[in-house]
Amino acid sequence: MKSPLRSLTASLALLLATATPLLVHAAEADGAKPPPHERGPGGRGPNLEQLAADLGLSADQKAKLGPMLKQQAEQLRALRDDATLTREQRMEKAQAIRAEGGKAIKAILTPEQAAKFDEMRPRGPRGDRPGRPGKPDAN
């Protein structure tokens, strides 16, 4: 006669062996994120398609902006992975990369598109802008 402990151990091992692949697959499906270049620079902000929709970009403008956004995302990703810099240094460099990218983007836009782009861009450390719902007006 088998001992109850041995039967329980065998049952748990069988359960674990069959359930693990299912749990791993479910976790991968739930946590699936689009690649960073599809979400915007550094995984934040609008992507090319969102900019095109919001600003009414021409095909020529989209063709020029695509590589620029991808390069900016790569620069921010490399900066984020650079362990030799302090947090403050990374923040300063990221701000400089975003500012440079914003200038380059605006150079491609029409004056009307550039004005709308400026309105879209977040202000402050968390994108807080006066007049947004739930945000106090700056007076």
N, CA, C and O atoms as CSV, one atom per row, in Angstrom:
chain,resi,resn,atom,element,x,y,z
A,1,MET,N,N,0.832,-1.173,0.000
A,1,MET,CA,C,0.000,0.000,0.000
A,1,MET,C,C,0.888,1.251,0.000
A,1,MET,O,O,1.875,1.330,0.732
A,2,LYS,N,N,0.516,2.217,-0.830
A,2,LYS,CA,C,1.296,3.445,-0.922
A,2,LYS,C,C,1.016,4.329,0.283
A,2,LYS,O,O,-0.083,4.332,0.837
A,3,SER,N,N,2.030,5.071,0.669
A,3,SER,CA,C,1.820,5.986,1.777
A,3,SER,C,C,1.067,7.213,1.270
A,3,SER,O,O,1.254,7.614,0.121
A,4,PRO,N,N,0.225,7.811,2.098
A,4,PRO,CA,C,-0.525,8.999,1.677
A,4,PRO,C,C,0.390,10.161,1.289
A,4,PRO,O,O,0.062,10.926,0.382
A,5,LEU,N,N,1.514,10.299,1.952
A,5,LEU,CA,C,2.435,11.382,1.643
A,5,LEU,C,C,3.035,11.213,0.250
A,5,LEU,O,O,3.205,12.188,-0.483
A,6,ARG,N,N,3.357,9.962,-0.113
A,6,ARG,CA,C,3.921,9.707,-1.428
A,6,ARG,C,C,2.886,9.987,-2.510
A,6,ARG,O,O,3.240,10.546,-3.548
A,7,SER,N,N,1.663,9.634,-2.319
A,7,SER,CA,C,0.599,9.891,-3.288
A,7,SER,C,C,0.357,11.395,-3.441
A,7,SER,O,O,0.175,11.898,-4.550
A,8,LEU,N,N,0.358,12.086,-2.329
A,8,LEU,CA,C,0.156,13.532,-2.366
A,8,LEU,C,C,1.298,14.212,-3.105
A,8,LEU,O,O,1.051,15.111,-3.909
A,9,THR,N,N,2.517,13.817,-2.862
A,9,THR,CA,C,3.687,14.387,-3.525
A,9,THR,C,C,3.628,14.141,-5.024
A,9,THR,O,O,3.901,15.040,-5.820
A,10,ALA,N,N,3.268,12.918,-5.407
A,10,ALA,CA,C,3.169,12.592,-6.835
A,10,ALA,C,C,2.061,13.404,-7.493
A,10,ALA,O,O,2.228,13.868,-8.621
A,11,SER,N,N,0.951,13.582,-6.819
A,11,SER,CA,C,-0.161,14.360,-7.380
A,11,SER,C,C,0.226,15.829,-7.547
A,11,SER,O,O,-0.083,16.445,-8.567
A,12,LEU,N,N,0.893,16.376,-6.557
A,12,LEU,CA,C,1.320,17.779,-6.645
A,12,LEU,C,C,2.343,17.975,-7.762
A,12,LEU,O,O,2.291,18.977,-8.476
A,13,ALA,N,N,3.259,17.044,-7.920
A,13,ALA,CA,C,4.259,17.140,-8.983
A,13,ALA,C,C,3.590,17.103,-10.350
A,13,ALA,O,O,3.956,17.864,-11.245
A,14,LEU,N,N,2.608,16.215,-10.510
A,14,LEU,CA,C,1.878,16.119,-11.774
A,14,LEU,C,C,1.091,17.408,-12.048
A,14,LEU,O,O,1.081,17.914,-13.170
A,15,LEU,N,N,0.444,17.921,-11.025
A,15,LEU,CA,C,-0.309,19.164,-11.169
A,15,LEU,C,C,0.608,20.321,-11.549
A,15,LEU,O,O,0.282,21.113,-12.433
A,16,LEU,N,N,1.740,20.416,-10.887
A,16,LEU,CA,C,2.694,21.485,-11.170
A,16,LEU,C,C,3.231,21.378,-12.591
A,16,LEU,O,O,3.375,22.388,-13.280
A,17,ALA,N,N,3.528,20.159,-13.032
A,17,ALA,CA,C,4.074,19.961,-14.377
A,17,ALA,C,C,3.075,20.330,-15.462
A,17,ALA,O,O,3.469,20.817,-16.521
A,18,THR,N,N,1.794,20.109,-15.216
A,18,THR,CA,C,0.800,20.430,-16.244
A,18,THR,C,C,0.336,21.872,-16.168
A,18,THR,O,O,-0.041,22.445,-17.191
A,19,ALA,N,N,0.350,22.471,-14.998
A,19,ALA,CA,C,-0.176,23.833,-14.842
A,19,ALA,C,C,0.856,24.907,-15.196
A,19,ALA,O,O,0.474,25.986,-15.649
A,20,THR,N,N,2.126,24.648,-15.007
A,20,THR,CA,C,3.162,25.662,-15.228
A,20,THR,C,C,3.145,26.229,-16.649
A,20,THR,O,O,3.158,27.451,-16.799
A,21,PRO,N,N,3.118,25.406,-17.694
A,21,PRO,CA,C,3.089,25.995,-19.040
A,21,PRO,C,C,1.853,26.855,-19.285
A,21,PRO,O,O,1.921,27.871,-19.977
A,22,LEU,N,N,0.732,26.445,-18.718
A,22,LEU,CA,C,-0.486,27.243,-18.890
A,22,LEU,C,C,-0.373,28.595,-18.198
A,22,LEU,O,O,-0.790,29.614,-18.749
A,23,LEU,N,N,0.187,28.605,-16.996
A,23,LEU,CA,C,0.349,29.864,-16.273
A,23,LEU,C,C,1.344,30.783,-16.965
A,23,LEU,O,O,1.124,31.993,-17.036
A,24,VAL,N,N,2.426,30.229,-17.472
A,24,VAL,CA,C,3.426,31.034,-18.171
A,24,VAL,C,C,2.815,31.649,-19.419
A,24,VAL,O,O,3.021,32.832,-19.689
A,25,HIS,N,N,2.074,30.871,-20.174
A,25,HIS,CA,C,1.439,31.380,-21.392
A,25,HIS,C,C,0.435,32.481,-21.060
A,25,HIS,O,O,0.382,33.494,-21.756
A,26,ALA,N,N,-0.358,32.298,-20.014
A,26,ALA,CA,C,-1.345,33.309,-19.616
A,26,ALA,C,C,-0.652,34.592,-19.176
A,26,ALA,O,O,-1.114,35.685,-19.506
A,27,ALA,N,N,0.446,34.479,-18.438
A,27,ALA,CA,C,1.173,35.667,-17.986
A,27,ALA,C,C,1.765,36.421,-19.166
A,27,ALA,O,O,1.751,37.652,-19.180
A,28,GLU,N,N,2.284,35.705,-20.156
A,28,GLU,CA,C,2.839,36.361,-21.333
A,28,GLU,C,C,1.749,37.092,-22.110
A,28,GLU,O,O,1.973,38.199,-22.600
A,29,ALA,N,N,0.585,36.488,-22.224
A,29,ALA,CA,C,-0.504,37.114,-22.968
A,29,ALA,C,C,-1.026,38.352,-22.244
A,29,ALA,O,O,-1.329,39.359,-22.882
A,30,ASP,N,N,-1.133,38.285,-20.917
A,30,ASP,CA,C,-1.642,39.421,-20.146
A,30,ASP,C,C,-0.663,40.576,-20.132
A,30,ASP,O,O,-1.077,41.733,-20.195
A,31,GLY,N,N,0.619,40.288,-20.050
A,31,GLY,CA,C,1.629,41.330,-19.938
A,31,GLY,C,C,2.202,41.758,-21.267
A,31,GLY,O,O,3.205,42.470,-21.307
A,32,ALA,N,N,1.587,41.339,-22.351
A,32,ALA,CA,C,2.130,41.679,-23.672
A,32,ALA,C,C,2.026,43.178,-23.898
A,32,ALA,O,O,0.942,43.756,-23.815
A,33,LYS,N,N,3.143,43.792,-24.179
A,33,LYS,CA,C,3.193,45.226,-24.461
A,33,LYS,C,C,3.682,45.406,-25.884
A,33,LYS,O,O,4.478,44.605,-26.374
A,34,PRO,N,N,3.220,46.438,-26.545
A,34,PRO,CA,C,3.767,46.694,-27.871
A,34,PRO,C,C,5.224,47.117,-27.742
A,34,PRO,O,O,5.624,47.627,-26.696
A,35,PRO,N,N,6.013,46.917,-28.768
A,35,PRO,CA,C,7.401,47.368,-28.710
A,35,PRO,C,C,7.465,48.860,-28.402
A,35,PRO,O,O,6.575,49.609,-28.805
A,36,PRO,N,N,8.515,49.310,-27.684
A,36,PRO,CA,C,8.597,50.711,-27.288
A,36,PRO,C,C,8.446,51.698,-28.434
A,36,PRO,O,O,7.862,52.764,-28.243
A,37,HIS,N,N,8.959,51.373,-29.633
A,37,HIS,CA,C,8.873,52.333,-30.731
A,37,HIS,C,C,7.441,52.561,-31.185
A,37,HIS,O,O,7.170,53.536,-31.886
A,38,GLU,N,N,6.510,51.679,-30.800
A,38,GLU,CA,C,5.118,51.877,-31.165
A,38,GLU,C,C,4.390,52.769,-30.175
A,38,GLU,O,O,3.303,53.264,-30.472
A,39,ARG,N,N,4.974,52.981,-29.001
A,39,ARG,CA,C,4.328,53.801,-27.994
A,39,ARG,C,C,4.864,55.212,-27.967
A,39,ARG,O,O,4.236,56.089,-27.374
A,40,GLY,N,N,5.965,55.456,-28.565
A,40,GLY,CA,C,6.556,56.785,-28.537
A,40,GLY,C,C,7.929,56.734,-27.904
A,40,GLY,O,O,8.349,55.678,-27.431
A,41,PRO,N,N,8.645,57.862,-27.883
A,41,PRO,CA,C,9.994,57.915,-27.350
A,41,PRO,C,C,10.047,57.459,-25.903
A,41,PRO,O,O,9.298,57.946,-25.056
A,42,GLY,N,N,10.945,56.515,-25.630
A,42,GLY,CA,C,11.113,56.064,-24.258
A,42,GLY,C,C,9.905,55.355,-23.712
A,42,GLY,O,O,9.771,55.203,-22.498
A,43,GLY,N,N,9.008,54.911,-24.596
A,43,GLY,CA,C,7.826,54.255,-24.134
A,43,GLY,C,C,6.760,55.175,-23.625
A,43,GLY,O,O,5.743,54.717,-23.105
A,44,ARG,N,N,6.966,56.454,-23.759
A,44,ARG,CA,C,5.988,57.446,-23.323
A,44,ARG,C,C,5.666,58.357,-24.483
A,44,ARG,O,O,6.390,58.410,-25.476
A,45,GLY,N,N,4.572,59.072,-24.342
A,45,GLY,CA,C,4.213,60.056,-25.346
A,45,GLY,C,C,3.561,59.443,-26.563
A,45,GLY,O,O,3.429,58.224,-26.663
A,46,PRO,N,N,3.157,60.285,-27.477
A,46,PRO,CA,C,2.438,59.795,-28.652
A,46,PRO,C,C,3.357,59.087,-29.626
A,46,PRO,O,O,4.543,59.401,-29.723
A,47,ASN,N,N,2.799,58.135,-30.341
A,47,ASN,CA,C,3.578,57.475,-31.378
A,47,ASN,C,C,3.336,58.197,-32.700
A,47,ASN,O,O,2.589,59.174,-32.751
A,48,LEU,N,N,3.956,57.722,-33.748
A,48,LEU,CA,C,3.869,58.383,-35.047
A,48,LEU,C,C,2.427,58.437,-35.547
A,48,LEU,O,O,1.982,59.463,-36.062
A,49,GLU,N,N,1.702,57.336,-35.393
A,49,GLU,CA,C,0.320,57.319,-35.879
A,49,GLU,C,C,-0.560,58.287,-35.099
A,49,GLU,O,O,-1.451,58.923,-35.664
A,50,GLN,N,N,-0.303,58.396,-33.788
A,50,GLN,CA,C,-1.073,59.332,-32.969
A,50,GLN,C,C,-0.754,60.772,-33.371
A,50,GLN,O,O,-1.656,61.601,-33.483
A,51,LEU,N,N,0.518,61.066,-33.587
A,51,LEU,CA,C,0.893,62.405,-34.044
A,51,LEU,C,C,0.262,62.710,-35.397
A,51,LEU,O,O,-0.242,63.810,-35.623
A,52,ALA,N,N,0.294,61.729,-36.295
A,52,ALA,CA,C,-0.273,61.931,-37.623
A,52,ALA,C,C,-1.762,62.245,-37.531
A,52,ALA,O,O,-2.268,63.117,-38.238
A,53,ALA,N,N,-2.452,61.530,-36.659
A,53,ALA,CA,C,-3.896,61.760,-36.509
A,53,ALA,C,C,-4.175,63.113,-35.852
A,53,ALA,O,O,-5.056,63.850,-36.294
A,54,ASP,N,N,-3.430,63.434,-34.807
A,54,ASP,CA,C,-3.684,64.670,-34.062
A,54,ASP,C,C,-3.271,65.927,-34.829
A,54,ASP,O,O,-3.915,66.969,-34.716
A,55,LEU,N,N,-2.194,65.820,-35.609
A,55,LEU,CA,C,-1.663,66.997,-36.288
A,55,LEU,C,C,-2.001,67.049,-37.767
A,55,LEU,O,O,-1.743,68.060,-38.421
A,56,GLY,N,N,-2.570,65.985,-38.305
A,56,GLY,CA,C,-2.868,65.963,-39.734
A,56,GLY,C,C,-1.601,65.959,-40.567
A,56,GLY,O,O,-1.462,66.763,-41.489
A,57,LEU,N,N,-0.681,65.069,-40.257
A,57,LEU,CA,C,0.602,65.030,-40.963
A,57,LEU,C,C,0.435,64.505,-42.387
A,57,LEU,O,O,-0.397,63.641,-42.662
A,58,SER,N,N,1.243,65.049,-43.269
A,58,SER,CA,C,1.284,64.546,-44.640
A,58,SER,C,C,2.142,63.276,-44.670
A,58,SER,O,O,2.836,62.961,-43.704
A,59,ALA,N,N,2.084,62.563,-45.779
A,59,ALA,CA,C,2.895,61.349,-45.926
A,59,ALA,C,C,4.388,61.700,-45.858
A,59,ALA,O,O,5.179,60.946,-45.291
A,60,ASP,N,N,4.762,62.832,-46.429
A,60,ASP,CA,C,6.159,63.261,-46.401
A,60,ASP,C,C,6.604,63.557,-44.960
A,60,ASP,O,O,7.705,63.184,-44.556
A,61,GLN,N,N,5.747,64.222,-44.200
A,61,GLN,CA,C,6.078,64.528,-42.811
A,61,GLN,C,C,6.210,63.240,-41.992
A,61,GLN,O,O,7.120,63.109,-41.173
A,62,LYS,N,N,5.300,62.298,-42.217
A,62,LYS,CA,C,5.372,61.022,-41.501
A,62,LYS,C,C,6.669,60.289,-41.834
A,62,LYS,O,O,7.300,59.705,-40.953
A,63,ALA,N,N,7.062,60.320,-43.100
A,63,ALA,CA,C,8.290,59.643,-43.522
A,63,ALA,C,C,9.514,60.260,-42.847
A,63,ALA,O,O,10.473,59.552,-42.540
A,64,LYS,N,N,9.487,61.564,-42.617
A,64,LYS,CA,C,10.614,62.228,-41.960
A,64,LYS,C,C,10.597,62.016,-40.441
A,64,LYS,O,O,11.646,61.859,-39.816
A,65,LEU,N,N,9.400,62.015,-39.863
A,65,LEU,CA,C,9.302,61.914,-38.408
A,65,LEU,C,C,9.560,60.501,-37.890
A,65,LEU,O,O,10.080,60.340,-36.786
A,66,GLY,N,N,9.209,59.484,-38.658
A,66,GLY,CA,C,9.375,58.105,-38.203
A,66,GLY,C,C,10.785,57.797,-37.727
A,66,GLY,O,O,10.962,57.352,-36.593
A,67,PRO,N,N,11.798,58.022,-38.567
A,67,PRO,CA,C,13.176,57.745,-38.129
A,67,PRO,C,C,13.619,58.633,-36.957
A,67,PRO,O,O,14.404,58.203,-36.111
A,68,MET,N,N,13.119,59.855,-36.913
A,68,MET,CA,C,13.488,60.754,-35.818
A,68,MET,C,C,12.960,60.224,-34.476
A,68,MET,O,O,13.680,60.212,-33.478
A,69,LEU,N,N,11.702,59.789,-34.468
A,69,LEU,CA,C,11.121,59.264,-33.239
A,69,LEU,C,C,11.822,57.976,-32.809
A,69,LEU,O,O,12.047,57.745,-31.621
A,70,LYS,N,N,12.159,57.149,-33.789
A,70,LYS,CA,C,12.858,55.897,-33.478
A,70,LYS,C,C,14.240,56.192,-32.891
A,70,LYS,O,O,14.645,55.558,-31.917
A,71,GLN,N,N,14.960,57.143,-33.471
A,71,GLN,CA,C,16.289,57.501,-32.963
A,71,GLN,C,C,16.191,58.064,-31.543
A,71,GLN,O,O,17.009,57.739,-30.682
A,72,GLN,N,N,15.191,58.905,-31.307
A,72,GLN,CA,C,15.019,59.477,-29.973
A,72,GLN,C,C,14.714,58.366,-28.963
A,72,GLN,O,O,15.246,58.378,-27.853
A,73,ALA,N,N,13.875,57.422,-29.336
A,73,ALA,CA,C,13.559,56.309,-28.442
A,73,ALA,C,C,14.805,55.493,-28.127
A,73,ALA,O,O,15.001,55.073,-26.987
A,74,GLU,N,N,15.649,55.268,-29.132
A,74,GLU,CA,C,16.884,54.511,-28.918
A,74,GLU,C,C,17.841,55.269,-28.001
A,74,GLU,O,O,18.488,54.667,-27.144
A,75,GLN,N,N,17.931,56.585,-28.177
A,75,GLN,CA,C,18.795,57.397,-27.312
A,75,GLN,C,C,18.312,57.342,-25.864
A,75,GLN,O,O,19.116,57.209,-24.942
A,76,LEU,N,N,16.997,57.446,-25.669
A,76,LEU,CA,C,16.451,57.417,-24.317
A,76,LEU,C,C,16.611,56.039,-23.688
A,76,LEU,O,O,16.865,55.927,-22.489
A,77,ARG,N,N,16.464,54.999,-24.487
A,77,ARG,CA,C,16.635,53.637,-23.979
A,77,ARG,C,C,18.090,53.418,-23.553
A,77,ARG,O,O,18.344,52.853,-22.489
A,78,ALA,N,N,19.042,53.860,-24.373
A,78,ALA,CA,C,20.457,53.721,-24.037
A,78,ALA,C,C,20.791,54.524,-22.776
A,78,ALA,O,O,21.562,54.073,-21.929
A,79,LEU,N,N,20.210,55.701,-22.666
A,79,LEU,CA,C,20.434,56.533,-21.491
A,79,LEU,C,C,19.893,55.848,-20.239
A,79,LEU,O,O,20.546,55.841,-19.196
A,80,ARG,N,N,18.711,55.279,-20.346
A,80,ARG,CA,C,18.087,54.595,-19.213
A,80,ARG,C,C,18.946,53.403,-18.758
A,80,ARG,O,O,18.999,53.098,-17.567
A,81,ASP,N,N,19.607,52.743,-19.691
A,81,ASP,CA,C,20.425,51.571,-19.377
A,81,ASP,C,C,21.847,51.924,-18.945
A,81,ASP,O,O,22.608,51.034,-18.567
A,82,ASP,N,N,22.216,53.193,-18.992
A,82,ASP,CA,C,23.570,53.623,-18.644
A,82,ASP,C,C,23.711,53.721,-17.123
A,82,ASP,O,O,23.246,54.678,-16.504
A,83,ALA,N,N,24.352,52.727,-16.543
A,83,ALA,CA,C,24.494,52.665,-15.090
A,83,ALA,C,C,25.605,53.572,-14.566
A,83,ALA,O,O,25.765,53.701,-13.352
A,84,THR,N,N,26.369,54.197,-15.446
A,84,THR,CA,C,27.470,55.049,-14.993
A,84,THR,C,C,26.993,56.438,-14.584
A,84,THR,O,O,27.738,57.186,-13.951
A,85,LEU,N,N,25.767,56.785,-14.937
A,85,LEU,CA,C,25.241,58.113,-14.630
A,85,LEU,C,C,24.372,58.080,-13.377
A,85,LEU,O,O,23.752,57.066,-13.058
A,86,THR,N,N,24.342,59.201,-12.683
A,86,THR,CA,C,23.429,59.319,-11.543
A,86,THR,C,C,22.023,59.556,-12.083
A,86,THR,O,O,21.839,59.850,-13.264
A,87,ARG,N,N,21.058,59.427,-11.220
A,87,ARG,CA,C,19.665,59.660,-11.616
A,87,ARG,C,C,19.484,61.079,-12.149
A,87,ARG,O,O,18.802,61.295,-13.151
A,88,GLU,N,N,20.095,62.030,-11.475
A,88,GLU,CA,C,19.977,63.431,-11.888
A,88,GLU,C,C,20.604,63.655,-13.266
A,88,GLU,O,O,20.054,64.375,-14.099
A,89,GLN,N,N,21.762,63.026,-13.493
A,89,GLN,CA,C,22.411,63.159,-14.801
A,89,GLN,C,C,21.546,62.561,-15.910
A,89,GLN,O,O,21.424,63.131,-16.994
A,90,ARG,N,N,20.946,61.399,-15.621
A,90,ARG,CA,C,20.065,60.780,-16.618
A,90,ARG,C,C,18.856,61.673,-16.906
A,90,ARG,O,O,18.443,61.818,-18.056
A,91,MET,N,N,18.300,62.264,-15.859
A,91,MET,CA,C,17.142,63.144,-16.050
A,91,MET,C,C,17.507,64.357,-16.888
A,91,MET,O,O,16.750,64.751,-17.775
A,92,GLU,N,N,18.665,64.951,-16.613
A,92,GLU,CA,C,19.104,66.122,-17.376
A,92,GLU,C,C,19.325,65.760,-18.840
A,92,GLU,O,O,18.904,66.486,-19.740
A,93,LYS,N,N,19.990,64.634,-19.065
A,93,LYS,CA,C,20.263,64.227,-20.444
A,93,LYS,C,C,18.966,63.856,-21.173
A,93,LYS,O,O,18.808,64.162,-22.355
A,94,ALA,N,N,18.055,63.206,-20.477
A,94,ALA,CA,C,16.773,62.848,-21.096
A,94,ALA,C,C,16.005,64.109,-21.478
A,94,ALA,O,O,15.401,64.173,-22.549
A,95,GLN,N,N,16.028,65.106,-20.607
A,95,GLN,CA,C,15.360,66.367,-20.904
A,95,GLN,C,C,15.990,67.026,-22.134
A,95,GLN,O,O,15.281,67.569,-22.981
A,96,ALA,N,N,17.308,66.976,-22.228
A,96,ALA,CA,C,17.995,67.557,-23.380
A,96,ALA,C,C,17.648,66.798,-24.668
A,96,ALA,O,O,17.439,67.414,-25.713
A,97,ILE,N,N,17.587,65.468,-24.592
A,97,ILE,CA,C,17.227,64.663,-25.772
A,97,ILE,C,C,15.807,64.992,-26.217
A,97,ILE,O,O,15.547,65.143,-27.411
A,98,ARG,N,N,14.886,65.103,-25.257
A,98,ARG,CA,C,13.494,65.419,-25.603
A,98,ARG,C,C,13.370,66.829,-26.181
A,98,ARG,O,O,12.613,67.051,-27.126
A,99,ALA,N,N,14.114,67.781,-25.611
A,99,ALA,CA,C,14.066,69.158,-26.119
A,99,ALA,C,C,14.604,69.221,-27.544
A,99,ALA,O,O,14.021,69.873,-28.411
A,100,GLU,N,N,15.720,68.538,-27.776
A,100,GLU,CA,C,16.304,68.503,-29.121
A,100,GLU,C,C,15.348,67.828,-30.102
A,100,GLU,O,O,15.177,68.285,-31.232
A,101,GLY,N,N,14.732,66.741,-29.659
A,101,GLY,CA,C,13.764,66.043,-30.503
A,101,GLY,C,C,12.563,66.909,-30.814
A,101,GLY,O,O,12.063,66.907,-31.939
A,102,GLY,N,N,12.096,67.652,-29.819
A,102,GLY,CA,C,10.959,68.547,-30.034
A,102,GLY,C,C,11.267,69.623,-31.052
A,102,GLY,O,O,10.424,69.952,-31.886
A,103,LYS,N,N,12.473,70.177,-30.994
A,103,LYS,CA,C,12.877,71.195,-31.969
A,103,LYS,C,C,12.939,70.597,-33.372
A,103,LYS,O,O,12.496,71.216,-34.339
A,104,ALA,N,N,13.492,69.388,-33.475
A,104,ALA,CA,C,13.601,68.741,-34.781
A,104,ALA,C,C,12.223,68.419,-35.351
A,104,ALA,O,O,11.991,68.565,-36.551
A,105,ILE,N,N,11.320,67.986,-34.493
A,105,ILE,CA,C,9.951,67.690,-34.938
A,105,ILE,C,C,9.272,68.969,-35.415
A,105,ILE,O,O,8.656,68.991,-36.480
A,106,LYS,N,N,9.387,70.027,-34.625
A,106,LYS,CA,C,8.733,71.288,-34.986
A,106,LYS,C,C,9.276,71.855,-36.294
A,106,LYS,O,O,8.559,72.557,-37.006
A,107,ALA,N,N,10.530,71.560,-36.616
A,107,ALA,CA,C,11.120,72.057,-37.866
A,107,ALA,C,C,10.426,71.436,-39.084
A,107,ALA,O,O,10.445,72.019,-40.168
A,108,ILE,N,N,9.829,70.284,-38.916
A,108,ILE,CA,C,9.148,69.595,-40.018
A,108,ILE,C,C,7.685,70.028,-40.129
A,108,ILE,O,O,7.077,69.903,-41.192
A,109,LEU,N,N,7.125,70.533,-39.038
A,109,LEU,CA,C,5.702,70.873,-38.998
A,109,LEU,C,C,5.420,72.259,-39.574
A,109,LEU,O,O,6.298,73.119,-39.637
A,110,THR,N,N,4.187,72.445,-39.986
A,110,THR,CA,C,3.732,73.777,-40.384
A,110,THR,C,C,3.558,74.604,-39.111
A,110,THR,O,O,3.505,74.035,-38.021
A,111,PRO,N,N,3.468,75.927,-39.218
A,111,PRO,CA,C,3.270,76.741,-38.009
A,111,PRO,C,C,2.017,76.330,-37.218
A,111,PRO,O,O,2.038,76.325,-35.987
A,112,GLU,N,N,0.944,75.991,-37.911
A,112,GLU,CA,C,-0.291,75.579,-37.230
A,112,GLU,C,C,-0.077,74.248,-36.500
A,112,GLU,O,O,-0.503,74.080,-35.357
A,113,GLN,N,N,0.589,73.310,-37.175
A,113,GLN,CA,C,0.863,72.018,-36.550
A,113,GLN,C,C,1.803,72.183,-35.356
A,113,GLN,O,O,1.626,71.522,-34.333
A,114,ALA,N,N,2.794,73.055,-35.479
A,114,ALA,CA,C,3.750,73.285,-34.393
A,114,ALA,C,C,3.045,73.851,-33.164
A,114,ALA,O,O,3.353,73.467,-32.036
A,115,ALA,N,N,2.098,74.764,-33.386
A,115,ALA,CA,C,1.342,75.328,-32.265
A,115,ALA,C,C,0.529,74.237,-31.573
A,115,ALA,O,O,0.483,74.181,-30.344
A,116,LYS,N,N,-0.102,73.384,-32.344
A,116,LYS,CA,C,-0.890,72.297,-31.768
A,116,LYS,C,C,0.023,71.296,-31.057
A,116,LYS,O,O,-0.339,70.764,-30.008
A,117,PHE,N,N,1.202,71.037,-31.624
A,117,PHE,CA,C,2.178,70.144,-31.006
A,117,PHE,C,C,2.586,70.684,-29.640
A,117,PHE,O,O,2.677,69.924,-28.677
A,118,ASP,N,N,2.831,71.989,-29.548
A,118,ASP,CA,C,3.191,72.598,-28.267
A,118,ASP,C,C,2.081,72.424,-27.237
A,118,ASP,O,O,2.355,72.198,-26.058
A,119,GLU,N,N,0.835,72.527,-27.678
A,119,GLU,CA,C,-0.290,72.345,-26.763
A,119,GLU,C,C,-0.375,70.900,-26.274
A,119,GLU,O,O,-0.786,70.649,-25.141
A,120,MET,N,N,0.011,69.961,-27.119
A,120,MET,CA,C,-0.059,68.540,-26.777
A,120,MET,C,C,1.012,68.127,-25.788
A,120,MET,O,O,0.806,67.202,-25.002
A,121,ARG,N,N,2.147,68.796,-25.814
A,121,ARG,CA,C,3.292,68.374,-25.004
A,121,ARG,C,C,3.039,68.643,-23.529
A,121,ARG,O,O,2.513,69.696,-23.169
A,122,PRO,N,N,3.407,67.703,-22.679
A,122,PRO,CA,C,3.183,67.873,-21.240
A,122,PRO,C,C,4.068,68.965,-20.649
A,122,PRO,O,O,5.168,69.231,-21.133
A,123,ARG,N,N,3.570,69.573,-19.616
A,123,ARG,CA,C,4.320,70.602,-18.899
A,123,ARG,C,C,4.553,70.098,-17.484
A,123,ARG,O,O,3.712,69.393,-16.925
A,124,GLY,N,N,5.668,70.449,-16.917
A,124,GLY,CA,C,5.950,70.063,-15.540
A,124,GLY,C,C,6.421,68.629,-15.446
A,124,GLY,O,O,6.471,67.912,-16.446
A,125,PRO,N,N,6.769,68.213,-14.232
A,125,PRO,CA,C,7.362,66.892,-14.050
A,125,PRO,C,C,6.410,65.741,-14.366
A,125,PRO,O,O,6.866,64.652,-14.714
A,126,ARG,N,N,5.118,65.954,-14.255
A,126,ARG,CA,C,4.168,64.878,-14.525
A,126,ARG,C,C,3.206,65.236,-15.640
A,126,ARG,O,O,2.148,64.621,-15.772
A,127,GLY,N,N,3.556,66.201,-16.424
A,127,GLY,CA,C,2.694,66.595,-17.516
A,127,GLY,C,C,1.532,67.455,-17.062
A,127,GLY,O,O,0.587,67.671,-17.821
A,128,ASP,N,N,1.591,67.950,-15.830
A,128,ASP,CA,C,0.503,68.780,-15.311
A,128,ASP,C,C,0.485,70.107,-16.054
A,128,ASP,O,O,1.498,70.799,-16.153
A,129,ARG,N,N,-0.672,70.441,-16.565
A,129,ARG,CA,C,-0.840,71.707,-17.246
A,129,ARG,C,C,-2.032,72.414,-16.627
A,129,ARG,O,O,-3.045,71.772,-16.348
A,130,PRO,N,N,-1.941,73.704,-16.408
A,130,PRO,CA,C,-3.081,74.429,-15.882
A,130,PRO,C,C,-4.272,74.287,-16.831
A,130,PRO,O,O,-4.127,74.285,-18.053
A,131,GLY,N,N,-5.437,74.171,-16.227
A,131,GLY,CA,C,-6.656,74.117,-17.037
A,131,GLY,C,C,-7.091,72.711,-17.408
A,131,GLY,O,O,-8.191,72.519,-17.925
A,132,ARG,N,N,-6.240,71.726,-17.150
A,132,ARG,CA,C,-6.655,70.356,-17.425
A,132,ARG,C,C,-7.636,69.920,-16.374
A,132,ARG,O,O,-7.551,70.385,-15.238
A,133,PRO,N,N,-8.566,69.046,-16.701
A,133,PRO,CA,C,-9.526,68.576,-15.702
A,133,PRO,C,C,-8.800,68.009,-14.486
A,133,PRO,O,O,-7.890,67.190,-14.618
A,134,GLY,N,N,-9.212,68.451,-13.309
A,134,GLY,CA,C,-8.596,67.974,-12.083
A,134,GLY,C,C,-7.308,68.679,-11.725
A,134,GLY,O,O,-6.690,68.355,-10.711
A,135,LYS,N,N,-6.891,69.632,-12.529
A,135,LYS,CA,C,-5.657,70.360,-12.267
A,135,LYS,C,C,-6.004,71.815,-11.977
A,135,LYS,O,O,-6.854,72.401,-12.647
A,136,PRO,N,N,-5.348,72.391,-10.984
A,136,PRO,CA,C,-5.636,73.796,-10.678
A,136,PRO,C,C,-5.108,74.721,-11.763
A,136,PRO,O,O,-4.086,74.443,-12.392
A,137,ASP,N,N,-5.810,75.812,-11.973
A,137,ASP,CA,C,-5.346,76.835,-12.926
A,137,ASP,C,C,-4.198,77.597,-12.277
A,137,ASP,O,O,-4.200,77.852,-11.073
A,138,ALA,N,N,-3.229,77.952,-13.096
A,138,ALA,CA,C,-2.074,78.731,-12.605
A,138,ALA,C,C,-2.421,80.201,-12.639
A,138,ALA,O,O,-2.292,80.846,-13.680
A,139,ASN,N,N,-2.851,80.729,-11.540
A,139,ASN,CA,C,-3.176,82.158,-11.425
A,139,ASN,C,C,-2.513,82.723,-10.228
A,139,ASN,O,O,-2.656,83.913,-9.946
